[in-house]
């Protein structure tokens, strides 16, 4: 297996094929429709032009195994902080060390880009990913919480009294 920089012409189709798996497995009721795929295609194109972003792909003779999408953000304090914006390994290659290798190379790339720290978000129920990130030294630093709101029907909208 080798890890290299993303080449838009060569890799975009394979990465876009992984996007539904990445989002649909992490977000209930998410459907990767054509508009979503078009938006991701555009964002990948822009990532190749933005020095604050990098996309790395893992491949072998079977093709693209997975990718990691990296970003740098300048904090108010002046520190440059890296973000793992997305990582996905093809389901056929999970558990074979591809994700670990992508994460390690991603961290090295972020260091070269000037990052002093790296963060990521992971779905709470994604136990395999949480275990991987913790084994790589990531720690929980905050919780993001969500509540589903019931939709209003007909004339039962919110009441407002003055």
C-alpha positions as CSV (number, residue, x, y, z in Angstrom):
1,X,0.0,0.0,0.0
2,X,1.1,3.5,-0.7
3,X,-0.2,6.8,0.5
4,X,0.1,9.8,-1.9
5,X,-1.4,13.2,-2.6
6,X,-4.8,13.2,-4.2
7,X,-4.8,13.8,-8.0
8,X,-8.2,15.2,-9.0
9,X,-8.4,13.7,-12.5
10,X,-7.2,10.3,-11.3
11,X,-9.0,10.0,-8.0
12,X,-12.1,12.1,-7.9
13,X,-14.5,9.3,-9.1
14,X,-13.2,6.8,-6.6
15,X,-13.4,9.2,-3.7
16,X,-16.9,10.3,-4.7
17,X,-18.0,6.7,-4.7
18,X,-16.9,6.4,-1.0
19,X,-18.8,9.6,0.0
20,X,-22.3,8.0,0.4
21,X,-20.8,5.3,2.7
22,X,-19.0,7.9,4.7
23,X,-22.0,10.1,5.3
24,X,-24.9,7.6,5.3
25,X,-23.2,5.4,7.9
26,X,-22.6,8.4,10.2
27,X,-25.8,10.4,9.8
28,X,-29.2,8.8,10.2
29,X,-31.6,9.3,7.3
30,X,-28.8,11.0,5.2
31,X,-29.1,10.3,1.5
32,X,-26.2,11.3,-0.8
33,X,-28.2,12.7,-3.6
34,X,-26.8,14.1,-6.9
35,X,-26.6,17.6,-5.5
36,X,-24.5,16.4,-2.5
37,X,-22.1,14.5,-4.8
38,X,-21.8,17.6,-7.1
39,X,-21.0,19.8,-4.0
40,X,-18.3,17.3,-2.9
41,X,-16.9,17.2,-6.4
42,X,-16.6,21.0,-6.3
43,X,-15.1,21.0,-2.8
44,X,-12.5,18.4,-3.8
45,X,-11.5,20.5,-6.8
46,X,-11.1,23.5,-4.5
47,X,-9.1,21.5,-2.0
48,X,-6.4,21.0,-4.8
49,X,-6.1,24.8,-5.1
50,X,-6.2,25.7,-1.4
51,X,-2.8,25.5,0.5
52,X,-4.7,25.1,3.8
53,X,-6.1,21.8,2.6
54,X,-4.7,18.4,1.6
55,X,-6.3,15.2,0.5
56,X,-4.3,11.9,0.8
57,X,-5.3,8.6,-0.8
58,X,-4.2,5.1,0.1
59,X,-4.0,2.7,-2.8
60,X,-2.5,-0.6,-3.9
61,X,-2.7,-2.8,-7.0
62,X,-6.5,-3.2,-6.3
63,X,-7.1,0.6,-6.5
64,X,-8.1,3.3,-4.1
65,X,-8.5,1.9,-0.6
66,X,-9.5,5.1,1.3
67,X,-8.7,8.8,1.8
68,X,-8.2,11.4,4.4
69,X,-9.1,15.1,3.9
70,X,-7.0,17.5,6.0
71,X,-7.5,21.2,6.7
72,X,-5.6,23.9,8.6
73,X,-7.3,26.6,10.6
74,X,-5.6,29.7,12.1
75,X,-6.8,30.2,15.6
76,X,-7.3,33.6,17.2
77,X,-4.2,32.9,19.3
78,X,-2.1,32.5,16.2
79,X,-1.7,28.8,16.5
80,X,-2.3,26.7,13.4
81,X,-4.6,23.8,14.2
82,X,-5.2,20.8,11.9
83,X,-8.5,19.1,11.3
84,X,-9.3,15.7,9.9
85,X,-12.3,16.9,7.9
86,X,-13.1,13.4,6.6
87,X,-11.6,9.9,6.5
88,X,-13.0,6.9,4.8
89,X,-11.7,3.4,4.1
90,X,-13.6,1.2,1.7
91,X,-15.6,-1.3,3.6
92,X,-13.7,-4.1,1.9
93,X,-10.4,-2.9,3.4
94,X,-11.4,-2.0,7.0
95,X,-9.5,-3.6,9.8
96,X,-6.4,-4.0,7.6
97,X,-4.5,-0.9,8.9
98,X,-5.5,1.4,6.1
99,X,-7.2,3.9,8.4
100,X,-4.3,3.9,10.8
101,X,-1.8,4.5,8.0
102,X,-3.9,7.4,6.6
103,X,-4.2,9.0,10.0
104,X,-0.5,8.7,10.7
105,X,0.4,10.2,7.3
106,X,-2.3,12.8,7.8
107,X,-0.7,13.9,11.1
108,X,2.7,14.1,9.4
109,X,1.3,16.2,6.6
110,X,-0.5,18.5,9.0
111,X,2.8,19.0,10.9
112,X,4.5,20.0,7.7
113,X,1.7,22.4,7.1
114,X,2.5,24.1,10.4
115,X,-0.2,22.5,12.7
116,X,0.5,22.3,16.4
117,X,-2.5,20.1,17.1
118,X,-5.1,18.1,15.3
119,X,-8.8,17.5,16.0
120,X,-11.7,15.6,14.4
121,X,-15.3,14.8,15.0
122,X,-16.6,11.3,15.2
123,X,-20.1,9.9,15.5
124,X,-20.6,8.7,19.1
125,X,-21.8,5.2,18.0
126,X,-18.8,4.6,15.6
127,X,-17.0,2.4,18.2
128,X,-14.3,1.2,15.7
129,X,-13.3,4.7,14.7
130,X,-13.3,5.9,18.4
131,X,-11.0,3.0,19.3
132,X,-8.7,3.8,16.4
133,X,-8.5,7.5,17.3
134,X,-7.9,6.8,21.0
135,X,-5.1,4.3,20.1
136,X,-3.5,7.1,18.1
137,X,-3.6,9.5,21.1
138,X,-6.8,11.4,20.5
139,X,-8.7,12.4,23.6
140,X,-12.3,13.5,24.0
141,X,-12.2,17.3,24.5
142,X,-15.9,18.2,24.0
143,X,-19.3,16.8,23.4
144,X,-21.6,17.8,20.7
145,X,-25.2,17.1,21.5
146,X,-28.3,17.1,19.3
147,X,-32.0,16.9,19.8
148,X,-34.5,16.1,17.0
149,X,-37.4,18.6,17.0
150,X,-40.9,17.4,16.3
151,X,-42.3,19.0,13.1
152,X,-45.4,21.2,13.4
153,X,-48.5,19.9,11.6
154,X,-51.2,22.1,10.2
155,X,-52.2,25.0,12.5
156,X,-50.3,23.7,15.6
157,X,-47.4,26.1,15.1
158,X,-45.8,27.9,18.0
159,X,-47.9,30.3,19.8
160,X,-46.5,33.7,20.5
161,X,-48.1,36.1,22.9
162,X,-47.1,39.7,23.4
